[in-house]
Amino acid sequence: MMQQLTALLVQYGLVFVFANVFLEQAGAPVPAVPTLMVAGALAVGGGPSLAAIIGVAVLGSLLGDVIWYAAGRIYGMRVLQLLCRISISPDSCVRQTETRFVRWGPVSLVIAKFVPGFSTVAPPLAGALRIKCGRFLFYSALGAALWAGLAAVAGTLFYRQIDWLLGELGQMGVYALIVVGVALALFVAVKWYERRRFFKALRMARISVDDLYRLMQDGAAPVVVDVRSDSAREIDPRRVPGAIAVDLRNLDTALAQVPPDRDIIVYCT
Amino acid sequence: MLMDRGFARVRPLQGGLDAWSDAGYDIEGIEKTG
């Protein structure tokens, strides 16, 4: 069975690499690094070359990135909000993504490939911020090549260990698939539980727009704080009447005059 | 972060700015500086 598995991987490895990388970049929880490492290991034994592996990985990555970039261009920040809603990473990812992008610029597209979660939200943010298509493609391709190259090269360096592991998994047969499936399901379940716990806490604390309006009409005068990034405010230059725009890096300065016993209502989208 | 600075009653606005706008409440434009 091991020989059959290896033969399949050698024959269809490039297709598998392309599909895995594309799905991961599109947002699916299917890590591509293990696939790239196995492909790299197989390259030592006569499988597809490193150049071919990296080439198809870059293509798969760019395809996923371009789709999200286009979505960001067309729909703006709403795409990021959707991604963060369906993401299995704990929230505030829109805010963190914007902060990184503002700090590093388009180079963040290179770094994004190495940061879990960031790699999926960086392309639509690039689109929403109107980063030029050529620059976007260049930095995305560069990041993909570095990321895929490192993983594939690691596979060539550790090909003996990967060979042994594949042998062990081959002997386990269908049980190997079960083990991998269970591990993946556990990973997703833990992330989902963390997310539900976060949103449960958020639901207990949040205030509806109608309740805020009533507070304002009753003269309760809560302090409304807009914690969006500068770039988000530039894209959507509106605010709740009276809201204070706050840079989270300068919180102490921005809210110095606000008594700590006041109601603070925050929005970041 | 706000609670770490001593603000005891911090509440996120459900639905954010879009929900406020969709509910038909007044919206202000942000003045550009610089």
Interface residues (C-beta under 8 A of the other chain):
Chain A: L202 A205 R206 I207 S208 V209 D210 L212 Y213 V224 V225 D226 R233 D236 P237 R238 R239 V240 P241 G242 A243 A245 L248 L251 D252 L255 V258 P260 D261 R262 D263 I264 I265 V266 Y267 C268 T269
Chain B: M1 L2 R5 G6 F7 A8 R9 V10 R11 P12 L13 Q14 G15 G16 L17 D18 A19 W20 S21 A23 Y25 D26 I27 E28 G29 I30 K32
